[in-house]
Amino acid sequence: MEFRAESYLVLEMMLRGARTLEDIADMLGIDVRRAAALVGELASESLVERRRRRFPAGKEVYVLTEGGRAALSRWREEVLRNVEKAAELRRQGREEEARALLRPVIHILPALLMFGVLDLALFDAAVGKLEPEVEAAQSEATADELPDETSS
C-alpha cells in the first residue's frame, strides 16, 4: 500500500487500542464518512479489522492486524528517516530541500510528537520555524481548547 499520511495516523491511533470510526474522525478532524473510507482502505489491505465490542453493546471498533503493525513499522522508519534527513539538510543550509522532503508529512508531525514517535529536538532540527499549515493546525487546536467566553 502506498504511504498516505492520514492512513499512517490511523494506524498510530490503533496501535494504542481499538478505535471507533467516531474516534478516528475526531482525531483527524474529518467527517465519519471520510473516516469510514480510510478505514475501509486499510481493511481491504488487511491492515485493520473490525470487531464488535461487548460494552457498549454491539459497538464496532477497529484494531490493527499483524500486517498493520508491520506496515506501521515500515512507515514509521520511512517518516523518521525523512525527518532525520530533513534535519541534516537544514544543518547544511539546504532549507528548500528539507521542506520538499517533509511536505507529504508536515501536517502530521505534531501528532507524531503527541504519540511520542518523534522527539521535540528532532522535530525542531527538521522543521525549524513551523510551516504555515502546521501553525494553522496548532492555532485551531489551541482555539478548540480555550473556554467559550460568549456563553458565560
GUPAGU-872106 format. One line per 10 residues: their letters; for each residue x, y negated, z of N, C-alpha, C. Coordinates in Angstrom, 2 decimals. Layout:
N
a = X Y Z X Y Z X Y Z  ...
! end
This chain:
152
mefraesylv = 0.84 1.18 0.00 0.00 0.00 0.00 0.89 -1.25 0.00  0.52 -2.20 -0.79 1.26 -3.46 -0.88 1.10 -4.25 0.42  2.16 -4.91 0.86 2.13 -5.70 2.07 1.19 -6.89 1.91  0.29 -7.04 2.87 -0.57 -8.23 2.95 -0.57 -8.68 4.40  -0.34 -9.95 4.61 -0.19 -10.47 5.96 -1.40 -10.17 6.84  -2.61 -10.34 6.32 -3.81 -10.05 7.11 -3.88 -8.58 7.52  -3.54 -7.69 6.61 -3.56 -6.26 6.91 -2.56 -5.94 8.01  -1.40 -6.56 7.92 -0.36 -6.36 8.93 -0.89 -6.77 10.31  -1.55 -7.93 10.39 -2.08 -8.38 11.67 -3.14 -7.43 12.22  -3.98 -6.89 11.35 -4.99 -5.94 11.80 -4.32 -4.72 12.42
lemmlrgart = -3.28 -4.22 11.78 -2.58 -3.06 12.32 -1.89 -3.41 13.65  -1.33 -4.61 13.74 -0.72 -5.04 15.00 -1.77 -5.06 16.11  -2.96 -5.56 15.80 -4.04 -5.60 16.80 -4.41 -4.19 17.24  -4.53 -3.29 16.29 -4.95 -1.92 16.60 -3.88 -1.13 17.35  -2.63 -1.54 17.21 -1.57 -0.89 17.97 -1.81 -1.06 19.48  -2.50 -2.12 19.83 -2.79 -2.42 21.22 -4.12 -1.85 21.69  -4.78 -1.09 20.83 -6.02 -0.44 21.22 -7.09 -0.54 20.15  -8.15 0.22 20.35 -9.27 0.26 19.41 -9.89 -1.13 19.31  -10.36 -1.47 18.12 -10.95 -2.79 17.86 -12.26 -2.64 17.09  -13.18 -3.52 17.40 -14.42 -3.60 16.62 -14.18 -4.55 15.45
lediadmlgi = -15.08 -4.54 14.50 -14.98 -5.49 13.40 -15.08 -6.92 13.92  -15.89 -7.12 14.95 -16.04 -8.45 15.53 -14.73 -8.92 16.16  -14.02 -8.00 16.85 -12.71 -8.34 17.42 -11.76 -8.82 16.32  -11.73 -8.07 15.25 -10.82 -8.37 14.14 -11.17 -9.70 13.51  -12.46 -9.91 13.26 -12.91 -11.16 12.65 -12.54 -12.35 13.54  -12.78 -12.22 14.84 -12.46 -13.31 15.77 -10.97 -13.62 15.76  -10.16 -12.59 15.83 -8.70 -12.78 15.89 -8.17 -13.46 14.63  -8.71 -13.06 13.49 -8.22 -13.60 12.22 -8.93 -14.88 11.80  -10.01 -15.22 12.49 -10.77 -16.41 12.11 -11.49 -16.24 10.79  -12.00 -15.03 10.54 -12.72 -14.75 9.31 -14.11 -14.21 9.66
dvrraaalvg = -14.98 -14.09 8.66 -16.29 -13.53 8.96 -16.21 -12.00 9.02  -17.23 -11.41 9.61 -17.24 -9.96 9.83 -17.22 -9.20 8.50  -17.87 -9.73 7.47 -17.85 -9.05 6.16 -16.43 -8.95 5.62  -15.66 -10.03 5.75 -14.26 -10.01 5.29 -13.44 -9.03 6.13  -13.70 -9.01 7.45 -13.01 -8.06 8.32 -13.35 -6.63 7.91  -14.62 -6.38 7.58 -15.03 -5.04 7.15 -14.33 -4.65 5.85  -14.18 -5.60 4.94 -13.48 -5.31 3.68 -12.01 -4.98 3.95  -11.38 -5.75 4.82 -9.97 -5.50 5.17 -9.81 -4.12 5.80  -10.66 -3.82 6.77 -10.58 -2.52 7.45 -10.90 -1.40 6.47  -11.83 -1.64 5.57 -12.15 -0.64 4.55 -10.95 -0.31 3.67
elaseslver = -10.20 -1.35 3.30 -8.99 -1.13 2.50 -7.97 -0.30 3.28  -7.81 -0.63 4.56 -6.86 0.11 5.39 -7.32 1.55 5.59  -8.63 1.75 5.75 -9.17 3.10 5.93 -9.01 3.92 4.65  -9.17 3.27 3.49 -9.03 4.00 2.23 -7.59 4.49 2.02  -6.65 3.84 2.70 -5.24 4.25 2.64 -4.88 5.17 3.82  -5.90 5.55 4.61 -5.73 6.40 5.80 -4.81 5.78 6.85  -4.84 4.44 6.94 -4.03 3.74 7.94 -4.81 3.51 9.23  -6.15 3.46 9.12 -7.02 3.34 10.29 -8.18 4.31 10.10  -8.85 4.61 11.22 -10.04 5.44 11.13 -11.10 4.91 12.08  -12.34 5.18 11.73 -13.48 4.73 12.53 -13.82 5.80 13.55
rrrrfpagke = -14.15 5.32 14.74 -14.61 6.22 15.81 -15.80 5.58 16.50  -16.57 6.42 17.14 -17.70 5.91 17.94 -17.27 5.87 19.38  -17.49 4.74 19.99 -17.19 4.57 21.40 -18.41 5.03 22.19  -18.19 5.70 23.29 -19.32 6.16 24.10 -20.00 5.01 24.82  -19.20 4.05 25.30 -19.78 2.92 26.00 -19.16 1.65 25.46  -19.89 0.69 25.02 -21.35 0.70 24.92 -21.81 1.71 23.88  -22.96 2.23 24.10 -23.50 3.35 23.32 -23.35 3.15 21.82  -22.60 4.07 21.21 -22.51 4.14 19.76 -21.75 3.03 19.08  -21.08 2.16 19.81 -20.34 1.06 19.19 -19.19 1.62 18.37  -19.08 1.18 17.12 -18.00 1.64 16.25 -16.73 0.84 16.51
vyvlteggra = -15.63 1.56 16.62 -14.32 0.93 16.76 -13.38 1.55 15.74  -12.31 0.86 15.49 -11.30 1.33 14.55 -9.98 1.48 15.28  -9.26 2.55 14.92 -7.97 2.85 15.55 -6.93 3.15 14.49  -5.68 2.99 14.87 -4.56 3.34 13.98 -4.44 4.84 13.83  -4.09 5.26 12.66 -3.72 6.66 12.43 -2.20 6.74 12.50  -1.67 7.95 12.42 -0.21 8.09 12.37 0.35 7.40 11.13  -0.38 7.50 10.01 0.04 6.80 8.80 0.04 5.29 9.00  -0.93 4.79 9.77 -0.99 3.37 10.08 0.19 2.93 10.93  0.56 3.77 11.89 1.73 3.46 12.72 3.00 3.42 11.87  3.12 4.35 10.95 4.30 4.39 10.07 4.34 3.16 9.17
alsrwreevl = 3.19 2.79 8.59 3.14 1.61 7.72 3.45 0.35 8.52  2.90 0.26 9.72 3.16 -0.89 10.58 4.66 -0.99 10.88  5.28 0.11 11.18 6.72 0.12 11.46 7.51 -0.38 10.25  7.16 0.10 9.06 7.86 -0.35 7.84 7.64 -1.84 7.61  6.39 -2.30 7.75 6.07 -3.71 7.53 6.76 -4.60 8.56  6.79 -4.14 9.82 7.49 -4.90 10.86 8.95 -5.08 10.50  9.59 -3.98 10.09 11.00 -4.06 9.70 11.20 -5.05 8.56  10.31 -5.01 7.57 10.42 -5.93 6.43 10.25 -7.38 6.87  9.24 -7.65 7.68 8.99 -9.01 8.14 10.16 -9.50 8.99  10.61 -8.69 9.93 11.73 -9.09 10.78 13.01 -9.31 9.98
rnvekaaelr = 13.24 -8.45 9.01 14.42 -8.61 8.14 14.33 -9.95 7.39  13.16 -10.29 6.89 12.99 -11.55 6.16 13.11 -12.76 7.08  12.60 -12.64 8.30 12.73 -13.75 9.26 14.20 -13.94 9.63  14.91 -12.86 9.86 16.34 -12.96 10.16 17.12 -13.56 8.99  16.78 -13.13 7.78 17.44 -13.68 6.58 17.13 -15.17 6.43  15.87 -15.56 6.71 15.50 -16.97 6.63 16.29 -17.79 7.65  16.48 -17.24 8.85 17.28 -17.93 9.87 18.71 -18.14 9.37  19.27 -17.11 8.76 20.63 -17.22 8.22 20.69 -18.25 7.08  19.71 -18.24 6.21 19.67 -19.22 5.11 19.59 -20.64 5.66  18.79 -20.84 6.69 18.69 -22.18 7.30 20.02 -22.60 7.90
rqgreeeara = 20.72 -21.67 8.55 22.04 -22.00 9.13 23.03 -22.42 8.03  22.84 -21.87 6.84 23.70 -22.20 5.70 23.23 -23.45 4.96  22.16 -24.06 5.45 21.63 -25.26 4.81 20.78 -24.98 3.59  20.32 -23.76 3.43 19.54 -23.36 2.26 18.05 -23.30 2.64  17.55 -24.46 3.05 16.19 -24.61 3.58 15.11 -24.13 2.61  15.21 -24.53 1.37 14.17 -24.16 0.39 14.10 -22.64 0.19  15.25 -21.99 0.14 15.26 -20.53 0.01 14.63 -19.86 1.24  14.93 -20.41 2.41 14.34 -19.86 3.65 12.83 -20.00 3.62  12.35 -21.17 3.23 10.89 -21.39 3.16 10.23 -20.46 2.16  10.87 -20.28 1.02 10.31 -19.40 -0.01 10.22 -17.96 0.51
llrpvihilp = 11.21 -17.53 1.25 11.23 -16.18 1.80 10.11 -15.98 2.82  9.84 -17.01 3.60 8.81 -16.90 4.65 7.39 -17.22 4.18  7.27 -17.82 3.01 5.96 -18.28 2.54 4.84 -17.22 2.67  5.09 -15.95 2.32 3.99 -14.97 2.42 3.52 -14.67 3.85  4.37 -14.98 4.83 4.03 -14.60 6.22 4.01 -15.78 7.18  4.28 -16.99 6.71 4.43 -18.12 7.62 3.20 -18.30 8.51  2.01 -18.05 7.99 0.80 -18.28 8.77 0.55 -17.21 9.84  1.25 -16.08 9.77 1.06 -15.06 10.81 2.18 -15.05 11.84  3.22 -15.84 11.64 4.35 -15.83 12.57 3.94 -16.20 14.00  3.07 -17.21 14.21 2.65 -17.48 15.59 1.97 -16.27 16.26
allmfgvldl = 1.19 -15.52 15.50 0.56 -14.32 16.06 1.62 -13.28 16.42  2.66 -13.18 15.61 3.72 -12.22 15.92 4.48 -12.63 17.18  4.58 -13.93 17.42 5.13 -14.40 18.70 4.23 -13.94 19.84  2.94 -14.14 19.67 1.97 -13.77 20.71 2.01 -12.27 21.00  2.15 -11.46 19.96 2.20 -10.00 20.13 3.55 -9.52 20.67  4.54 -10.40 20.72 5.87 -10.01 21.21 6.72 -9.32 20.17  6.30 -9.38 18.92 7.07 -8.76 17.83 8.27 -9.65 17.48  8.08 -10.93 17.61 9.07 -11.92 17.24 9.41 -12.73 18.49  10.70 -13.00 18.70 11.03 -13.83 19.86 11.17 -15.29 19.43  11.03 -16.17 20.40 11.00 -17.60 20.13 12.29 -18.10 19.51
alfdaavgkl = 13.43 -17.59 19.96 14.72 -18.04 19.42 14.82 -17.73 17.92  14.41 -16.52 17.53 14.46 -16.16 16.11 13.45 -16.98 15.32  12.25 -17.15 15.87 11.23 -17.98 15.23 11.78 -19.37 14.96  12.35 -20.01 15.99 12.90 -21.36 15.85 14.02 -21.40 14.81  14.89 -20.39 14.83 16.01 -20.36 13.88 15.53 -20.19 12.45  14.47 -19.41 12.27 13.97 -19.14 10.92 13.07 -20.24 10.39  12.25 -20.80 11.25 11.23 -21.74 10.81 11.65 -23.18 11.03  12.36 -23.43 12.14 12.74 -24.81 12.44 11.49 -25.62 12.67  11.39 -26.75 12.00 10.17 -27.55 12.10 9.04 -26.73 11.51  7.96 -26.66 12.23 6.84 -25.84 11.78 6.33 -26.29 10.42
epeveaaqse = 5.99 -25.31 9.62 5.40 -25.57 8.32 4.02 -26.20 8.53  3.53 -27.02 7.60 2.22 -27.66 7.76 1.09 -26.68 8.05  1.07 -25.51 7.38 -0.03 -24.58 7.62 0.04 -23.95 9.01  1.24 -23.81 9.56 1.38 -23.30 10.93 0.95 -24.37 11.91  1.36 -25.63 11.67 0.95 -26.73 12.53 -0.57 -26.85 12.56  -1.20 -26.73 11.41 -2.67 -26.83 11.34 -3.32 -25.71 12.12  -2.81 -24.49 11.99 -3.38 -23.35 12.72 -3.21 -23.54 14.22  -2.06 -24.06 14.66 -1.85 -24.29 16.08 -2.74 -25.41 16.59  -2.93 -26.47 15.82 -3.81 -27.56 16.22 -5.23 -27.07 16.38  -5.67 -26.23 15.45 -7.01 -25.65 15.51 -7.18 -24.82 16.77
atadelpdet = -6.18 -23.98 17.07 -6.24 -23.12 18.26 -6.27 -23.97 19.53  -5.49 -25.03 19.57 -5.47 -25.92 20.74 -6.81 -26.60 20.89  -7.41 -27.06 19.80 -8.71 -27.72 19.85 -9.78 -26.77 20.37  -9.69 -25.49 19.99 -10.66 -24.50 20.46 -10.54 -24.27 21.95  -9.34 -24.47 22.52 -9.13 -24.22 23.95 -9.51 -25.40 24.82  -9.62 -26.61 24.24 -9.94 -27.80 25.01 -11.42 -27.80 25.40  -11.74 -28.29 26.62 -13.15 -28.34 27.02 -13.90 -29.35 26.15  -15.14 -29.05 25.91 -16.00 -29.93 25.12 -16.54 -31.02 26.04  -16.01 -32.23 25.91 -16.39 -33.33 26.81 -17.74 -33.92 26.44  -18.24 -33.63 25.25 -19.54 -34.20 24.84 -20.70 -33.52 25.53
ss = -20.50 -32.32 26.07 -21.60 -31.59 26.69 -21.68 -31.85 28.20  -20.78 -32.69 28.73 -20.79 -32.98 30.17 -21.86 -33.96 30.55
! end
